[in-house]
Amino acid sequence: MSWLVAGLSLPLLLLSAGCSSGPVPSVSVSPSQRPVFAGTKTEWTQAMVACMQKKGVKATFKVDDEGAPTVEVNDPISGDSSAGQVAWSACRDELPARPEPTSDADFKVMFDNLAAQSKCVQGEGYEVPPTPSWQSFLEQARAKSIDWDPTSRVPEQLRSSARKACIDQDKWW
C-alpha cells in the first residue's frame, strides 16, 4: 500500500534532526511556542523521512505533481498504513514545526522566486499568467489565498517537466 503525506499546502540542516538515537529531553512547549525548523520545507520533509526510517517505516522523499515535497510510505507486504501513521505522528512531535512563510519578508522571498519561475516557464516556451503586483500578492499571501501559479497555463501533460525545469525544490516554502 502506498500513500503520500504532503506536509501542508505550500515548500534540514541535518537529515537526522530531531530523530537522535539517544534519549530525547522532555520539553513542554505550547503550540504557539513550538520552535520552527531552521531549514526549508524540503529539508524538513527529508528529516521526516529519516526519522520515519529510523522508526522502521519504509519512507521515501518525493516531490508531488504540484512541486511540493512529500513523504511516501510504501509497505506492499502488509498493506498496513497504521505503522506509517504512528511514525508520522511521532516524528512530527519530535521535529520542530515545519517552516511556513509568515512575515512580509518571507512573502517577498516567495514572490521573487515565483517571478523567477514565471520567467523560466516563459523561457521554456510556455504562456504564463500575468505577474501580480507585489502589493496584490502580499494581500493574497496574508489571506492565505495565493492563486498565482507560473505553470497554470502549461498543458497538463507537460506541466511536470516545466515544474522540474523551473521550480527549485530547495526553497523553504
Backbone as ProteinMPNN parsed JSONL, in Angstrom:
{"seq_chain_A": "MSWLVAGLSLPLLLLSAGCSSGPVPSVSVSPSQRPVFAGTKTEWTQAMVACMQKKGVKATFKVDDEGAPTVEVNDPISGDSSAGQVAWSACRDELPARPEPTSDADFKVMFDNLAAQSKCVQGEGYEVPPTPSWQSFLEQARAKSIDWDPTSRVPEQLRSSARKACIDQDKWW", "coords_chain_A": {"N_chain_A": [[0.85, -1.177, 0.0], [0.577, 2.172, -0.817], [1.059, 5.515, 0.136], [0.869, 9.068, 0.194], [2.211, 11.71, 2.056], [1.621, 14.86, 2.1], [3.227, 17.427, 3.323], [1.433, 19.787, 4.609], [0.036, 22.665, 2.826], [1.621, 24.543, 1.162], [6.789, 24.184, 0.243], [16.648, 20.798, 5.916], [18.689, 21.125, 8.033], [20.187, 19.109, 9.023], [19.829, 15.752, 8.162], [19.013, 14.025, 10.095], [17.848, 15.504, 12.057], [16.198, 15.966, 15.066], [15.699, 13.316, 15.424], [17.332, 11.728, 16.985], [19.264, 8.953, 18.234], [19.682, 8.732, 20.9], [18.442, 9.486, 24.264], [15.636, 11.649, 24.26], [15.267, 14.894, 25.352], [12.682, 15.938, 27.562], [10.44, 18.377, 26.774], [8.229, 20.886, 27.49], [6.153, 22.516, 25.479], [3.972, 24.907, 24.342], [1.709, 24.976, 21.504], [1.909, 27.526, 20.253], [4.407, 28.292, 21.062], [6.122, 26.508, 20.022], [9.187, 25.553, 18.624], [10.382, 26.501, 15.363], [11.398, 24.708, 12.529], [14.691, 25.067, 11.412], [15.28, 25.476, 8.499], [14.538, 24.532, 5.094], [11.259, 23.699, 3.696], [11.578, 21.456, 2.173], [13.888, 20.351, 3.304], [12.888, 19.869, 5.876], [11.001, 17.92, 5.276], [12.699, 15.92, 4.347], [14.011, 15.378, 6.728], [11.893, 14.33, 8.138], [11.451, 11.96, 6.686], [13.88, 10.603, 7.255], [13.627, 10.302, 10.018], [11.309, 8.717, 10.181], [12.226, 6.441, 8.888], [14.135, 5.596, 10.732], [12.436, 4.683, 12.602], [11.643, 2.35, 11.571], [9.963, 2.381, 9.361], [9.169, 2.142, 5.932], [9.934, 4.698, 4.265], [10.091, 7.267, 1.813], [11.464, 10.138, 0.165], [9.672, 12.318, -1.885], [8.642, 14.399, -4.642], [5.668, 15.944, -5.255], [3.138, 16.236, -7.906], [2.459, 18.887, -7.862], [4.736, 20.096, -7.128], [5.412, 20.042, -4.488], [7.25, 19.053, -1.588], [7.096, 15.725, -0.35], [6.312, 12.914, 1.784], [6.546, 9.566, 1.084], [5.079, 6.587, 1.954], [5.573, 3.225, 1.743], [4.547, 0.099, 1.97], [4.324, -2.698, 0.685], [3.972, -5.343, 1.458], [2.56, -5.839, 3.951], [0.47, -4.063, 3.685], [-0.501, -2.406, 5.566], [-1.089, 0.692, 6.754], [-0.995, 1.827, 9.208], [1.339, 1.737, 10.803], [2.962, 3.548, 9.485], [1.461, 5.868, 9.887], [1.568, 6.123, 12.666], [4.338, 6.446, 13.019], [4.671, 8.816, 11.543], [3.198, 10.646, 13.126], [4.652, 10.503, 15.545], [7.209, 11.397, 14.722], [6.547, 13.926, 13.752], [5.919, 15.152, 16.149], [8.407, 15.067, 17.372], [10.164, 16.539, 15.749], [11.052, 19.992, 15.138], [8.534, 22.474, 14.395], [7.17, 22.54, 11.098], [8.547, 24.729, 8.686], [6.891, 27.68, 7.723], [5.847, 30.345, 5.586], [5.504, 33.504, 7.069], [6.007, 36.202, 7.534], [6.206, 39.524, 6.035], [8.671, 39.715, 4.792], [9.257, 36.998, 4.339], [7.219, 36.45, 2.493], [8.023, 38.118, 0.45], [10.365, 36.891, -0.453], [9.184, 34.57, -1.434], [7.55, 35.69, -3.457], [9.507, 36.821, -5.176], [10.824, 34.49, -6.008], [8.737, 33.105, -7.279], [8.295, 34.896, -9.369], [10.72, 34.612, -10.742], [10.448, 31.931, -11.452], [8.299, 32.163, -13.184], [9.445, 33.607, -15.321], [11.275, 31.668, -16.14], [9.552, 29.556, -16.94], [8.308, 30.818, -19.065], [10.559, 31.169, -20.641], [10.957, 28.532, -21.31], [9.199, 28.268, -23.287], [6.47, 28.422, -22.846], [3.195, 29.837, -22.288], [2.521, 32.219, -19.756], [0.74, 33.206, -16.765], [-0.19, 36.635, -16.021], [2.113, 38.491, -14.014], [1.356, 39.261, -10.74], [1.012, 42.42, -8.981], [3.377, 43.369, -6.426], [2.07, 44.28, -4.113], [-0.552, 43.285, -4.438], [-0.014, 40.531, -4.457], [1.037, 40.253, -1.865], [-1.222, 40.86, -0.3], [-2.851, 38.668, -0.989], [-1.23, 36.61, -0.008], [-1.17, 37.131, 2.746], [-3.831, 36.623, 3.276], [-3.866, 33.988, 2.867], [-4.478, 32.97, 0.342], [-3.195, 32.562, -2.16], [-3.201, 32.604, -5.592], [-1.614, 32.502, -7.791], [0.093, 30.755, -10.103], [2.862, 30.034, -11.833], [2.945, 27.962, -13.71], [0.392, 27.432, -14.533], [-0.772, 27.751, -17.064], [0.477, 25.985, -18.658], [0.212, 23.133, -20.704], [-1.466, 20.337, -19.282], [-0.238, 17.744, -19.526], [2.401, 18.424, -19.87], [3.149, 19.862, -17.711], [4.515, 18.805, -15.463], [7.181, 18.437, -16.382], [7.846, 21.098, -16.938], [7.721, 22.193, -14.388], [9.782, 20.771, -13.126], [11.958, 21.791, -14.515], [11.915, 24.457, -13.783], [11.263, 24.985, -11.084], [12.65, 25.42, -8.0], [13.232, 23.041, -5.744], [14.453, 23.248, -3.316], [13.759, 25.523, -2.027], [12.392, 27.163, 0.821], [9.612, 27.232, 1.261]], "CA_chain_A": [[0.0, 0.0, 0.0], [1.381, 3.377, -0.925], [0.325, 6.742, 0.409], [1.709, 10.254, 0.252], [1.9, 12.686, 3.084], [2.064, 16.16, 1.633], [3.297, 18.227, 4.527], [0.686, 21.02, 4.498], [-0.238, 23.024, 1.46], [2.593, 25.237, 0.326], [7.57, 24.112, 0.033], [17.14, 20.164, 7.17], [20.105, 21.354, 8.148], [20.697, 17.75, 9.167], [18.754, 14.82, 7.846], [18.544, 13.315, 11.277], [17.432, 16.457, 13.072], [15.022, 15.596, 15.843], [15.499, 11.876, 15.439], [18.541, 11.13, 17.527], [19.042, 7.642, 18.821], [19.782, 8.856, 22.348], [17.214, 9.963, 24.901], [15.187, 12.966, 23.864], [14.832, 15.619, 26.538], [11.276, 16.284, 27.607], [10.241, 19.817, 26.772], [6.825, 21.243, 27.404], [6.035, 23.709, 24.658], [2.631, 25.069, 23.788], [1.794, 25.09, 20.049], [2.355, 28.846, 19.828], [5.802, 28.452, 21.429], [6.882, 25.421, 19.412], [10.224, 26.083, 17.733], [10.202, 26.237, 13.942], [12.537, 24.063, 11.895], [15.62, 26.029, 10.813], [15.634, 24.983, 7.182], [13.467, 24.623, 4.109], [10.233, 22.652, 3.785], [12.19, 20.261, 1.59], [14.777, 19.784, 4.327], [12.042, 19.337, 6.945], [10.421, 16.672, 4.776], [13.784, 14.945, 4.352], [14.217, 14.996, 8.133], [10.753, 13.47, 8.478], [11.734, 10.659, 6.079], [14.949, 9.975, 8.026], [13.067, 9.942, 11.32], [10.394, 7.585, 9.995], [13.047, 5.271, 8.573], [14.719, 5.14, 11.993], [11.366, 4.018, 13.346], [11.371, 1.103, 10.873], [8.954, 2.546, 8.322], [9.721, 2.324, 4.589], [9.532, 6.024, 3.814], [10.977, 7.888, 0.841], [11.195, 11.525, -0.18], [9.146, 12.517, -3.237], [8.08, 15.701, -4.965], [4.394, 15.642, -5.912], [2.893, 16.909, -9.177], [2.355, 20.323, -7.625], [6.06, 20.582, -6.768], [5.564, 20.07, -3.026], [7.965, 17.902, -1.026], [6.197, 14.821, 0.352], [6.816, 11.644, 2.295], [5.789, 8.425, 0.582], [5.236, 5.393, 2.772], [5.21, 2.116, 0.883], [4.731, -1.21, 2.589], [3.469, -3.554, -0.134], [3.779, -6.672, 2.032], [1.468, -5.905, 4.917], [-0.646, -3.223, 3.289], [-0.96, -1.723, 6.773], [-0.542, 2.04, 6.818], [-1.038, 2.347, 10.578], [2.704, 1.947, 11.286], [3.395, 4.809, 8.903], [0.743, 6.962, 10.535], [2.115, 6.244, 14.026], [5.681, 7.031, 12.88], [4.486, 10.213, 11.114], [2.781, 11.428, 14.292], [5.768, 10.575, 16.496], [8.263, 12.252, 14.16], [6.024, 15.296, 13.723], [6.038, 15.682, 17.503], [9.827, 15.17, 17.715], [10.815, 17.585, 14.966], [10.475, 21.335, 15.261], [7.42, 22.708, 13.465], [7.526, 22.75, 9.701], [8.601, 26.169, 8.401], [5.859, 28.268, 6.868], [6.033, 31.782, 5.447], [4.608, 34.255, 7.941], [6.284, 37.64, 7.548], [6.274, 40.166, 4.727], [9.972, 39.346, 4.211], [9.079, 35.64, 3.825], [6.38, 36.525, 1.303], [8.817, 38.771, -0.599], [11.213, 35.829, -0.996], [8.287, 33.727, -2.22], [7.164, 36.453, -4.643], [10.668, 36.915, -6.064], [11.078, 33.18, -6.593], [7.665, 32.822, -8.236], [8.551, 35.732, -10.545], [11.815, 33.948, -11.461], [9.873, 30.725, -12.049], [7.468, 32.601, -14.297], [10.368, 33.908, -16.426], [11.815, 30.392, -16.592], [8.495, 28.847, -17.668], [8.169, 31.537, -20.335], [11.762, 30.82, -21.389], [10.783, 27.156, -21.789], [8.302, 28.34, -24.427], [5.064, 28.337, -22.456], [2.496, 31.048, -21.884], [2.413, 32.328, -18.3], [-0.229, 34.229, -16.335], [0.465, 37.898, -15.666], [2.675, 38.594, -12.674], [0.611, 40.259, -9.951], [1.853, 43.415, -8.311], [3.836, 42.924, -5.109], [1.035, 44.58, -3.118], [-1.644, 42.326, -4.63], [0.477, 39.233, -3.997], [1.144, 40.309, -0.405], [-2.577, 40.757, 0.243], [-3.264, 37.268, -1.153], [-0.422, 35.777, 0.892], [-1.662, 37.346, 4.115], [-5.152, 35.994, 3.361], [-3.637, 32.564, 2.565], [-5.243, 32.646, -0.861], [-2.365, 32.815, -3.333], [-3.702, 31.842, -6.734], [-0.679, 32.689, -8.898], [0.929, 29.595, -10.387], [3.503, 30.282, -13.125], [2.767, 26.848, -14.652], [-1.041, 27.146, -14.704], [-1.167, 27.752, -18.473], [1.215, 24.92, -19.341], [-0.673, 21.971, -20.875], [-1.384, 19.407, -18.141], [0.702, 16.653, -19.758], [3.763, 18.967, -19.891], [3.352, 20.659, -16.506], [5.521, 18.191, -14.6], [8.531, 18.737, -16.89], [8.071, 22.537, -16.768], [8.0, 22.421, -12.971], [11.122, 20.251, -12.834], [12.932, 22.689, -15.121], [11.855, 25.837, -13.293], [10.946, 25.171, -9.668], [13.721, 24.983, -7.106], [12.625, 22.328, -4.631], [15.133, 23.528, -2.059], [13.228, 26.732, -1.393], [11.835, 26.767, 2.107], [8.161, 27.111, 1.37]], "C_chain_A": [[0.887, 1.228, 0.0], [0.505, 4.58, -0.601], [1.31, 7.872, 0.524], [1.25, 11.144, 1.385], [2.464, 13.996, 2.588], [2.057, 17.077, 2.826], [2.623, 19.559, 4.333], [0.656, 21.516, 3.067], [0.91, 23.704, 0.739], [3.918, 24.463, 0.154], [8.264, 24.312, 2.073], [18.611, 20.445, 7.237], [20.811, 20.029, 8.338], [19.549, 16.807, 8.903], [18.208, 14.132, 9.074], [18.077, 14.252, 12.378], [16.182, 15.962, 13.781], [14.816, 14.104, 15.963], [16.737, 11.177, 15.984], [18.231, 9.797, 18.18], [19.126, 7.673, 20.341], [18.486, 9.351, 22.938], [16.9, 11.391, 24.469], [14.711, 13.697, 25.107], [13.363, 15.984, 26.44], [11.15, 17.797, 27.712], [8.756, 20.073, 26.626], [6.72, 22.566, 26.669], [4.604, 23.78, 24.138], [2.76, 25.257, 22.286], [2.31, 26.449, 19.585], [3.828, 29.08, 20.146], [6.691, 27.393, 20.778], [7.935, 25.997, 18.483], [9.957, 25.674, 16.29], [11.505, 25.671, 13.388], [13.397, 25.114, 11.198], [16.126, 25.486, 9.482], [14.444, 25.13, 6.263], [12.406, 23.563, 4.359], [10.766, 21.348, 3.212], [13.075, 19.58, 2.629], [13.973, 19.197, 5.482], [11.458, 17.994, 6.524], [11.478, 15.575, 4.738], [14.09, 14.475, 5.773], [13.094, 14.069, 8.596], [10.986, 12.065, 7.929], [12.785, 9.919, 6.903], [14.437, 9.494, 9.382], [12.166, 8.721, 11.191], [11.166, 6.306, 9.67], [13.695, 4.71, 9.839], [13.693, 4.413, 12.857], [10.908, 2.745, 12.62], [10.333, 1.178, 9.775], [9.662, 2.775, 6.984], [9.193, 3.633, 4.029], [10.566, 6.543, 2.826], [10.524, 9.322, 0.591], [10.731, 11.587, -1.629], [8.743, 13.976, -3.398], [6.802, 15.415, -5.744], [4.227, 16.456, -7.197], [2.762, 18.421, -9.043], [3.696, 20.925, -7.223], [6.302, 20.627, -5.275], [6.337, 18.844, -2.548], [7.007, 17.058, -0.201], [6.955, 13.614, 0.88], [5.926, 10.559, 1.709], [6.115, 7.232, 1.469], [4.728, 4.235, 1.935], [5.555, 0.808, 1.57], [3.836, -2.196, 1.849], [3.17, -4.912, 0.494], [2.564, -6.705, 2.946], [0.249, -5.105, 4.492], [-1.201, -2.404, 4.445], [-0.302, -0.351, 6.855], [-0.499, 2.575, 8.244], [0.362, 2.581, 11.141], [3.252, 3.261, 10.743], [2.739, 6.001, 9.568], [1.267, 7.199, 11.948], [3.49, 6.906, 13.959], [5.581, 8.496, 12.472], [4.142, 11.089, 12.326], [3.927, 11.595, 15.286], [6.855, 11.514, 15.983], [7.816, 13.706, 14.083], [6.16, 15.942, 15.096], [7.491, 15.885, 17.912], [10.528, 16.314, 16.994], [10.248, 18.96, 15.319], [9.377, 21.503, 14.209], [7.941, 22.973, 12.062], [7.526, 24.243, 9.397], [7.507, 26.59, 7.428], [6.14, 29.759, 6.733], [5.03, 32.526, 6.33], [4.812, 35.764, 7.876], [6.275, 38.199, 6.125], [7.59, 39.822, 4.032], [9.918, 37.931, 3.629], [8.297, 35.674, 2.51], [7.119, 37.197, 0.148], [9.753, 37.748, -1.248], [10.375, 34.925, -1.896], [7.922, 34.423, -3.534], [8.31, 36.502, -5.649], [10.955, 35.58, -6.75], [9.985, 32.775, -7.58], [7.837, 33.648, -9.511], [9.673, 35.115, -11.392], [11.312, 32.671, -12.139], [9.048, 31.085, -13.281], [8.336, 32.908, -15.515], [10.945, 32.624, -17.006], [10.789, 29.635, -17.422], [8.293, 29.497, -19.033], [9.371, 31.228, -21.236], [11.727, 29.407, -21.949], [9.78, 27.103, -22.943], [6.819, 28.276, -24.11], [4.508, 29.712, -22.12], [2.383, 31.044, -20.356], [1.354, 33.365, -17.941], [0.513, 35.516, -15.991], [0.977, 37.865, -14.229], [1.884, 39.64, -11.898], [1.566, 41.306, -9.388], [2.279, 42.847, -6.957], [2.738, 43.123, -4.07], [-0.126, 43.59, -3.213], [-1.23, 40.946, -4.127], [0.536, 39.194, -2.47], [-0.23, 40.19, 0.253], [-3.099, 39.324, 0.139], [-2.521, 36.364, -0.163], [-0.904, 35.913, 2.333], [-3.012, 36.668, 4.33], [-5.076, 34.484, 3.097], [-4.457, 32.115, 1.367], [-4.448, 32.975, -2.12], [-2.887, 31.955, -4.48], [-2.812, 32.002, -7.958], [0.215, 31.469, -9.003], [1.542, 29.806, -11.764], [3.314, 29.16, -14.146], [1.294, 26.576, -14.978], [-1.491, 27.108, -16.16], [-0.395, 26.728, -19.308], [0.254, 23.749, -19.512], [-0.402, 20.922, -19.787], [-0.324, 18.331, -18.335], [2.156, 17.123, -19.771], [4.128, 19.696, -18.6], [4.457, 20.102, -15.609], [6.934, 18.527, -15.072], [8.842, 20.228, -16.756], [8.404, 22.851, -15.311], [9.395, 21.934, -12.602], [12.194, 21.189, -13.365], [13.019, 24.029, -14.398], [11.611, 26.027, -11.803], [12.06, 24.584, -8.821], [13.113, 24.36, -5.858], [13.298, 22.607, -3.298], [14.683, 24.828, -1.403], [12.404, 26.341, -0.184], [10.322, 26.648, 2.158], [7.707, 25.899, 0.625]], "O_chain_A": [[1.855, 1.295, 0.757], [-0.652, 4.648, -1.017], [2.46, 7.664, 0.909], [0.055, 11.304, 1.634], [3.674, 14.215, 2.654], [0.991, 17.471, 3.299], [3.316, 20.465, 3.869], [1.195, 20.858, 2.177], [1.097, 23.32, -0.415], [4.826, 24.936, -0.53], [9.468, 24.27, 2.323], [19.495, 19.978, 6.519], [21.93, 19.851, 7.855], [18.429, 17.031, 9.361], [17.055, 13.702, 9.086], [17.927, 13.828, 13.523], [15.21, 15.58, 13.129], [13.83, 13.67, 16.56], [17.133, 10.13, 15.472], [17.11, 9.537, 18.617], [18.685, 6.733, 21.003], [17.528, 9.611, 22.209], [17.794, 12.226, 24.332], [13.857, 13.195, 25.838], [12.863, 16.302, 25.361], [11.691, 18.414, 28.629], [8.108, 19.529, 25.732], [7.145, 23.606, 27.172], [4.094, 22.818, 23.563], [3.824, 25.663, 21.819], [3.071, 26.519, 18.621], [4.445, 29.974, 19.566], [7.905, 27.402, 20.981], [7.622, 26.838, 17.64], [9.374, 24.621, 16.033], [12.59, 26.124, 13.754], [12.875, 25.959, 10.471], [17.284, 25.084, 9.371], [13.455, 25.777, 6.61], [12.622, 22.635, 5.138], [10.445, 20.266, 3.704], [13.009, 18.364, 2.805], [14.329, 18.145, 6.012], [11.422, 17.048, 7.31], [11.186, 14.423, 5.061], [14.394, 13.302, 5.989], [13.331, 13.132, 9.359], [10.744, 11.082, 8.629], [12.609, 8.742, 7.219], [14.782, 8.401, 9.831], [12.25, 7.796, 11.998], [10.802, 5.221, 10.123], [13.795, 3.494, 10.001], [14.049, 3.625, 13.733], [9.91, 2.134, 13.002], [9.864, 0.143, 9.3], [10.641, 3.519, 6.915], [8.137, 3.671, 3.398], [11.763, 6.296, 2.975], [9.358, 9.666, 0.78], [11.339, 10.969, -2.503], [8.532, 14.691, -2.418], [6.833, 14.732, -6.768], [5.085, 17.273, -7.531], [2.938, 19.15, -10.02], [3.79, 22.132, -7.001], [7.3, 21.196, -4.832], [6.117, 17.734, -3.034], [6.2, 17.593, 0.559], [8.084, 13.336, 0.475], [4.702, 10.622, 1.82], [7.281, 6.912, 1.7], [3.589, 4.252, 1.467], [6.727, 0.464, 1.725], [2.735, -2.505, 2.303], [2.208, -5.57, 0.099], [1.648, -7.501, 2.743], [-0.875, -5.42, 4.884], [-2.254, -1.778, 4.318], [0.916, -0.254, 7.01], [-0.008, 3.682, 8.464], [0.56, 3.537, 11.89], [3.927, 4.001, 11.459], [3.381, 7.028, 9.789], [1.397, 8.344, 12.38], [3.784, 7.813, 14.737], [6.32, 9.333, 12.989], [4.736, 12.15, 12.518], [4.15, 12.688, 15.808], [7.365, 12.341, 16.739], [8.61, 14.616, 14.321], [6.475, 17.127, 15.205], [7.788, 16.775, 18.71], [11.389, 16.979, 17.569], [9.1, 19.073, 15.748], [9.316, 20.742, 13.243], [9.01, 23.553, 11.872], [6.606, 24.954, 9.801], [7.248, 25.914, 6.432], [6.628, 30.377, 7.679], [3.841, 32.206, 6.33], [3.88, 36.524, 8.138], [6.329, 37.454, 5.146], [7.62, 39.656, 2.812], [10.465, 37.682, 2.554], [8.665, 35.012, 1.54], [6.866, 36.877, -1.013], [9.913, 37.747, -2.469], [10.805, 34.557, -2.989], [7.98, 33.81, -4.6], [8.108, 36.253, -6.837], [11.291, 35.545, -7.934], [10.277, 32.166, -8.609], [7.558, 33.164, -10.607], [9.584, 35.099, -12.619], [11.703, 32.367, -13.266], [9.096, 30.39, -14.296], [7.995, 32.508, -16.629], [11.089, 32.5, -18.222], [11.115, 29.125, -18.493], [8.127, 28.806, -20.038], [9.218, 31.047, -22.444], [12.388, 29.113, -22.946], [9.534, 26.039, -23.511], [5.998, 28.094, -25.01], [5.237, 30.622, -21.725], [2.176, 29.997, -19.743], [1.097, 34.29, -18.711], [1.709, 35.488, -15.701], [0.349, 37.283, -13.346], [1.754, 40.779, -12.346], [2.777, 41.092, -9.33], [1.625, 41.958, -6.412], [2.498, 42.244, -3.242], [-0.626, 43.113, -2.194], [-2.004, 40.27, -3.45], [0.128, 38.208, -1.857], [-0.379, 39.493, 1.256], [-3.72, 38.822, 1.076], [-3.113, 35.469, 0.439], [-1.029, 34.92, 3.05], [-3.308, 36.196, 5.428], [-6.094, 33.792, 3.105], [-5.051, 31.037, 1.366], [-4.974, 33.597, -3.044], [-3.001, 30.736, -4.355], [-3.231, 31.663, -9.065], [1.001, 31.183, -8.1], [0.829, 29.764, -12.767], [3.506, 29.388, -15.34], [0.987, 25.584, -15.638], [-2.508, 26.484, -16.462], [-0.595, 26.626, -20.519], [-0.452, 23.397, -18.567], [0.746, 20.664, -19.428], [0.42, 18.032, -17.401], [3.063, 16.294, -19.69], [5.276, 20.1, -18.413], [5.248, 20.866, -15.057], [7.794, 18.864, -14.259], [9.987, 20.591, -16.486], [9.269, 23.682, -15.035], [10.11, 22.601, -11.855], [13.233, 21.363, -12.729], [14.072, 24.667, -14.394], [11.744, 27.145, -11.305], [12.371, 23.397, -8.916], [12.548, 25.059, -5.017], [12.765, 22.239, -2.251], [15.18, 25.19, -0.336], [11.78, 25.28, -0.178], [9.804, 25.992, 3.062], [6.511, 25.609, 0.588]]}, "name": "protein", "num_of_chains": 1, "seq": "MSWLVAGLSLPLLLLSAGCSSGPVPSVSVSPSQRPVFAGTKTEWTQAMVACMQKKGVKATFKVDDEGAPTVEVNDPISGDSSAGQVAWSACRDELPARPEPTSDADFKVMFDNLAAQSKCVQGEGYEVPPTPSWQSFLEQARAKSIDWDPTSRVPEQLRSSARKACIDQDKWW"}
